Amino acid sequence: MKIGLFGFLFVMWILILAGGGILVTILGPFSISGYGDFDLLLTSILKAIIAIILVIVWILILSKLKNWIFKKEIKS
């Protein structure tokens, strides 16, 4: 049980660090130009959408991992 829980926590922290790294290194300097006054607004909206998608993907990954760990523990 402890190995499954610690594995889940380890993967959770890896996903948090990877997501933060992606947002800072790739999404941070990203900008859209050519739309005049709407450049900043469009860039912010796109960054927010990408960040929300990443959060949803991370939650799905952790949910699948949790289900796998519990199924493994129930079988043993």
Summary of the structure (lengths in Angstrom):
residues: 76
radius of gyration: 17.7
end to end distance: 9.9
largest distance: 61.5
contacts: 171
relative contact order: 0.15
helix: 87%
strand: 0%
